[in-house]
Amino acid sequence: MSIRRKHLKYKKLSQELLGLLCISASVSGIFYSIVTLMVRSIASGYYIKQGFSSYEVTMQIINITPWIGNISLIASVFLFVFLFLFLTGQKLLYLDDIIQGVEMLRTNHMAHKVPIEGNNELTKLAESINYLARVERELKEKEENMKQEREALIRALSHDIRTPLTSILSYTEYLNKNAKAYPEEIREYLSLMNKKGMQIKLLTNQLLDKSERKLIFIENGRFLIEQLAYDFEETVGEYYPCEINIHNCPSFTGEYCIQDFQRISDNLISNIHKYAKKGAPVVLTVYEEDNYLVLRQKNEKHSPHPATESYKIGLESIRRIVEGFGGNIQVFDLEDTFEIIITLFLLQKSS
């Protein structure tokens, strides 16, 4: 803002004060004239009643005119001071509102708004205070939203880390109990442990912001789904009868984050281990519908039934991943069964 513009704005407020001064002076001047005429009229009437002649009345009025003028002047000055202070007092009251707004801003009461009155520098100051309060409010809201998103990400990734970690612990426990296992079997379990360890490393890097979500061009998406289905059946099938149906899974290509597919699978497996009824079948079906890849998983729930909140983190993690694929999820949490339908948009189907 230039000095010239500042001067013009300040002058506008000074013009208002000058206007108040002129109004007070005009009213006081009129009051002076009225008081003077009234006192002269009262004095004339008094002398006439006393039997004075016209000449004598005139001379008496001339003699007391200085006293009349002084009294009228004093009354007018008092009126001028009172009227000017009263009118400027309204400005001072508005200035008090502005000071209160600044104090509220200083003590982080950002919901307070200074009332907008007039159109001068004080008005602009009040608007600036309200603007600063609004900006500070918006910044705090954004900061709170970012904090909540960060906490949600930490909860989701921490939840996702548990599944591969549990698998590693299961493999090591098995190897410890079977010291005479065949070398081929040991190598297989070590390979699986290495795979799960790398998965934990990737998730930890995401948690620490050391790596971004990496998209890889996949030439054969069906092969990826077959691998995930195999891992799903291998992990779940030890405890539950598995019914895997991927015959209608389409062949597709495109850039995808393989880690996202793995996290979806891990969350499904985690929920099954926690809440599925032992011995009851777990059904996983993969097929295409309207250019969407559909993953449908269903299982019976054990008793007592788990609270929905208990697996909310896993479902929220899946939802975030699926939305990144341009898809959505549907959850059917019934009395005895739980079903989740995940749809992922296919970038390109291959022949």
C-alpha positions in Angstrom: 0.0 0.0 0.0 1.5 3.4 -1.0 1.9 6.4 1.2 -0.5 8.3 -0.9 -3.2 5.7 -0.4 -2.6 5.7 3.3 -2.9 9.5 3.4 -6.2 9.4 1.5 -7.6 6.8 3.9 -6.5 8.7 7.0 -7.9 11.9 5.5 -11.2 10.2 5.1 -11.4 9.5 8.9 -10.2 13.1 9.6 -13.0 14.4 7.4 -15.5 12.5 9.5 -14.1 14.0 12.7 -14.0 17.4 11.0 -17.7 16.9 10.1 -18.5 16.1 13.7 -16.7 19.2 14.7 -18.6 21.4 12.2 -21.9 19.8 13.3 -21.2 20.5 17.0 -20.1 24.1 16.2 -23.2 24.7 14.1 -25.6 23.4 16.7 -23.7 25.4 19.4 -24.0 28.6 17.2 -27.7 28.1 16.7 -28.1 27.4 20.4 -26.1 30.6 21.2 -28.5 32.7 19.0 -31.6 31.1 20.4 -30.5 31.6 24.0 -29.4 35.2 23.4 -32.8 36.1 21.8 -34.7 34.3 24.5 -32.9 36.1 27.3 -33.3 39.5 25.5 -37.0 38.8 25.0 -37.5 37.8 28.7 -35.6 40.8 29.9 -37.7 43.2 27.6 -40.9 41.7 28.9 -39.8 42.1 32.5 -38.9 45.8 32.1 -42.1 46.5 30.2 -44.1 45.0 33.1 -42.1 47.2 35.5 -43.4 50.3 33.6 -40.3 51.3 31.8 -40.7 53.3 28.7 -39.5 52.1 25.4 -36.4 54.2 25.5 -35.6 53.0 29.0 -36.2 49.3 28.0 -33.8 49.7 25.1 -31.1 51.3 27.3 -31.5 48.5 29.9 -31.2 45.8 27.2 -28.1 47.5 25.9 -26.6 47.5 29.4 -27.1 43.8 30.0 -26.3 42.7 26.5 -22.6 41.8 27.5 -23.9 39.7 30.4 -26.4 38.0 28.1 -23.7 37.3 25.5 -21.4 35.8 28.2 -24.0 33.5 29.6 -25.1 32.4 26.1 -21.5 31.8 25.1 -20.7 29.7 28.2 -23.8 27.6 27.6 -22.9 27.2 23.9 -19.4 26.1 24.8 -20.6 23.5 27.2 -23.1 22.3 24.6 -20.3 22.2 21.9 -18.0 20.2 24.2 -20.7 17.8 25.2 -22.0 17.3 21.7 -18.6 16.8 20.2 -17.5 14.3 22.9 -20.8 12.4 22.5 -20.4 12.1 18.7 -16.7 11.2 18.9 -17.5 8.8 21.8 -19.4 6.6 19.3 -16.1 6.3 17.3 -14.2 5.5 20.6 -16.8 2.8 21.4 -16.1 1.2 18.0 -12.4 1.5 18.6 -13.0 -0.4 21.9 -14.7 -3.2 19.8 -11.6 -3.3 17.6 -9.3 -3.5 20.6 -11.4 -6.3 22.0 -11.1 -8.1 18.6 -7.3 -7.8 18.7 -7.3 -9.2 22.3 -9.4 -12.1 21.2 -7.0 -12.8 18.3 -4.1 -12.6 20.7 -5.7 -15.2 23.0 -6.6 -17.6 20.1 -10.4 -16.9 20.2 -10.6 -17.0 16.4 -14.4 -17.4 16.3 -14.8 -13.7 17.5 -15.8 -11.2 14.8 -15.4 -7.5 15.0 -18.7 -5.8 13.8 -18.3 -3.9 10.6 -19.5 -0.3 10.9 -18.9 2.8 8.7 -16.4 3.1 5.9 -13.2 4.5 7.1 -9.8 3.4 8.4 -11.4 1.9 11.5 -13.7 -0.2 9.3 -10.7 -1.3 7.2 -8.9 -2.2 10.4 -11.8 -4.3 11.7 -12.0 -6.1 8.3 -8.3 -6.8 8.5 -8.7 -8.3 12.0 -11.6 -10.5 10.9 -9.6 -11.6 7.8 -6.6 -12.5 10.0 -8.9 -14.4 12.4 -10.5 -16.3 9.4 -7.1 -17.2 7.9 -5.8 -18.4 11.3 -9.0 -20.5 11.7 -8.5 -22.0 8.3 -4.8 -22.7 9.0 -5.7 -24.4 12.2 -8.4 -26.5 10.6 -6.0 -27.6 7.8 -3.4 -28.4 10.4 -5.9 -30.5 12.4 -7.0 -32.3 9.2 -3.4 -33.0 8.3 -2.8 -34.3 11.8 -5.8 -36.5 11.7 -4.9 -37.8 8.2 -1.3 -38.5 9.5 -2.6 -40.3 12.5 -5.0 -42.4 10.3 -2.1 -43.3 8.0 0.0 -44.3 11.0 -2.8 -46.5 12.4 -3.5 -48.0 9.0 0.1 -48.8 8.2 0.7 -50.1 11.7 -2.3 -52.3 11.3 -1.0 -53.5 7.9 2.5 -54.3 9.3 1.0 -56.8 11.8 -0.1 -59.3 9.2 3.4 -60.0 7.6 4.9 -59.7 11.0 2.6 -62.4 12.3 3.4 -64.6 9.3 7.2 -64.3 10.0 6.6 -65.2 13.7 4.5 -68.2 12.6 7.2 -69.4 10.2 10.0 -69.0 12.8 7.9 -70.8 15.4 7.3 -73.6 13.0 11.0 -73.9 12.2 11.9 -73.9 15.9 9.4 -76.7 16.5 10.6 -78.7 13.5 14.4 -78.7 13.8 14.6 -81.7 11.5 12.7 -80.1 8.6 13.9 -80.8 5.1 16.4 -78.3 3.6 13.9 -77.5 0.8 11.2 -76.8 3.3 13.6 -74.6 5.3 14.6 -72.7 2.2 10.9 -72.2 1.3 10.1 -70.8 4.7 13.1 -68.5 4.6 12.1 -67.2 1.2 8.6 -66.5 2.6 10.1 -64.8 5.6 12.3 -62.7 3.4 9.3 -61.7 1.3 7.3 -60.7 4.3 10.3 -58.8 5.8 10.6 -56.8 2.6 6.9 -56.0 2.8 7.4 -54.7 6.3 10.3 -52.6 5.2 8.2 -51.0 2.4 5.4 -50.3 4.9 7.8 -48.8 7.4 9.3 -46.6 4.7 5.9 -45.3 3.9 5.3 -44.7 7.6 8.5 -42.7 7.8 8.0 -40.9 4.4 11.2 -42.4 3.0 9.5 -43.8 -0.1 6.6 -42.8 -2.2 3.9 -45.1 -3.7 5.6 -46.7 -6.7 3.7 -47.5 -9.8 4.9 -50.4 -11.9 3.7 -51.3 -15.3 2.1 -54.8 -15.1 1.8 -56.7 -18.4 -0.1 -59.6 -16.9 -2.5 -58.5 -14.2 -4.2 -61.9 -14.0 -0.9 -63.5 -13.1 -0.6 -61.0 -10.2 -4.1 -61.9 -9.0 -3.2 -65.6 -9.2 -0.1 -65.0 -7.0 -2.1 -63.1 -4.5 -4.9 -65.8 -4.5 -2.2 -68.4 -3.9 -0.7 -66.5 -1.0 -4.2 -66.0 0.4 -5.1 -69.7 0.2 -1.7 -70.7 1.6 -2.1 -68.3 4.6 -5.7 -68.8 5.3 -6.1 -72.4 4.3 -4.1 -73.7 7.3 -7.0 -72.8 9.5 -10.1 -72.4 7.3 -11.5 -74.3 4.2 -10.8 -71.9 1.3 -12.9 -71.6 -1.8 -11.0 -69.6 -4.4 -12.6 -68.8 -7.7 -10.6 -66.6 -10.2 -11.7 -68.3 -13.4 -13.5 -65.1 -14.5 -10.6 -62.9 -13.6 -9.7 -60.8 -16.8 -6.3 -60.2 -18.2 -5.4 -56.6 -17.8 -2.4 -54.3 -18.0 -1.5 -50.9 -16.6 0.5 -49.1 -14.0 -0.3 -50.3 -10.5 1.3 -50.3 -7.1 1.8 -54.0 -6.2 2.2 -53.1 -2.6 -1.4 -51.8 -2.6 -2.7 -55.1 -3.8 -0.7 -56.9 -1.1 -2.0 -54.6 1.6 -5.6 -55.3 0.5 -4.9 -59.0 0.7 -3.2 -58.7 4.1 -6.1 -56.7 5.6 -8.6 -59.3 4.3 -6.5 -62.1 5.8 -6.1 -60.2 9.1 -9.8 -59.8 9.5 -10.4 -63.5 8.7 -7.9 -64.6 11.4 -9.5 -62.4 14.0 -13.2 -62.7 13.3 -14.0 -65.7 11.0 -15.6 -68.8 12.5 -13.2 -71.6 12.8 -13.8 -74.5 10.4 -16.3 -72.4 8.3 -15.4 -71.9 4.6 -13.8 -68.6 3.5 -14.8 -67.7 -0.1 -12.8 -65.4 -2.4 -14.1 -64.7 -5.8 -12.4 -62.5 -8.5 -14.2 -61.5 -11.7 -14.8 -58.6 -14.1 -17.9 -56.4 -14.1 -18.4 -53.3 -16.3 -14.7 -52.8 -16.8 -14.1 -53.1 -13.0 -12.1 -55.8 -11.3 -14.2 -57.2 -8.5 -12.8 -59.0 -5.4 -15.5 -60.5 -3.3 -14.7 -62.2 0.1 -17.2 -63.8 2.4 -17.0 -65.7 5.7 -19.0 -66.6 8.7 -18.4 -64.8 11.9 -17.5 -66.6 15.1 -19.4 -66.1 18.4 -19.4 -63.8 20.3 -19.8 -61.5 17.3 -16.9 -58.9 17.0 -17.8 -55.3 17.2 -17.6 -53.4 13.9 -15.2 -50.9 15.4 -12.6 -53.6 16.0 -11.9 -54.1 12.3 -12.6 -50.5 11.3 -8.9 -49.7 10.8 -8.4 -52.5 8.4 -11.5 -51.5 6.4 -10.5 -47.9 6.3 -7.0 -48.9 5.1 -8.6 -50.9 2.3 -10.9 -48.0 1.5 -8.0 -45.5 1.1 -6.2 -47.9 -1.2 -9.2 -48.7 -3.3 -10.1 -45.0 -3.8 -6.6 -44.5 -5.2 -7.5 -47.1 -7.8 -10.7 -45.2 -8.7 -12.8 -47.9 -7.1 -14.9 -48.4 -4.0 -15.8 -51.0 -1.4 -19.1 -52.3 0.0 -19.3 -54.0 3.4 -22.2 -56.3 4.4 -21.8 -56.9 8.1 -24.8 -59.2 8.9 -25.7 -61.2 12.0 -23.7 -64.3 11.2 -21.8 -63.4 8.0 -19.4 -60.8 6.8 -18.9 -59.9 3.2 -16.8 -57.3 1.5 -16.9 -56.4 -2.2 -14.0 -54.4 -3.6 -14.1 -52.9 -7.1 -11.0 -51.6 -8.9 -11.1 -49.8 -12.2 -9.2 -51.6 -14.9 -6.9 -49.3 -16.8 -6.6 -51.5 -19.8 -7.8 -55.0 -20.6 -5.4 -57.2 -22.5 -6.5 -59.8 -25.0 
